[in-house]
Amino acid sequence: MSHRTDSNSAALKAFIHFDPVTPRSGVSTTERKVKLRAALLGQVTPEELLLARERLKNRVVKLEVTFRLWKGPPTVSDTRWIKDIDNLLKILFDVLGGGRQGLKLVEDDSYICEVQAFKSLVADQNKEGYLIRIQEIDDPEMVESLNESFAKRKASKIQGAPGPSS
């Protein structure tokens, strides 16, 4: 099934100069999310964030992201640029979503229905970071299904009953 997107109009587009992070054992993932969130907030005005939240509320989205990884000199650990793309996406999804460290651009990462993710190496450390573009997808059936599921979960929490399993 093909979804329509408005290729000329992104709800949010930003470059975040920040070492792309992944979850690692022994390192607080929460702290990494907080730092990424702060870095994103440093690049987007409150007005841009508010407009993006309004535009994306209860909508499904396409996320395009390029992880620009600095490949420093041989004296720098290769873990700086050897990162799995799925792990890079995990923290970003949480920061874009509605969780504790989330910016609430999407209700939940379930609303991210299309992803284009790229890794590229950069020689200049000042060009390291995330290039992000988020846009709406026209998929009424998916929106209706997700909104219905989340409404049931909220109602279950209010009533104290267990919600539907994910």
C-alpha positions, 0 to 999 in steps of 0.5 A: 500500500502506498501512502501519500506524503507532502514531499515539499512540507516537513512538519519538522526539519532540523540538524542537531550537532550531537554525537549520535547515541545508542543504548549501551550497557553500563551507561544510563540510556535515560541520560543519553535521551535527556541529552539528545532531547536538550540538543534537539531543543537547542536547534528548534524554536519553541514555536517550531516545536509547538507547530510540529506537535499540533500538525502531527497530533494523532497522525502517522508520520514518516521519519527521514534521518541521516546519522552523520558519524564522525570518523576521527583519526586512528587515535579515536575509538572506532566505536564513535562511528561504528554504530548499528542503525537500529540502536541509533533509531531506538533512542531517537524514537523515544525522544520524538515520542510521548514518553518521559524524555519525549518531545511528544511530537508523536503519540508513541513510536507506533505512529512512526510508520515509515522510516528512511535512515542513513549513516554517513561518515564525516571528516569534520567533527563539527558536521557530526550529528542528526539530520532529521525530517518528519512529515505526515503520512496520509493513511486514515486506516492506520490513524484510526486503528492507532487512535482507537487502540490508544483510547482503549489503553487510556480508558483501561488505565483510568479504570485500573483494568489491564489494557490490551497487550502490545 
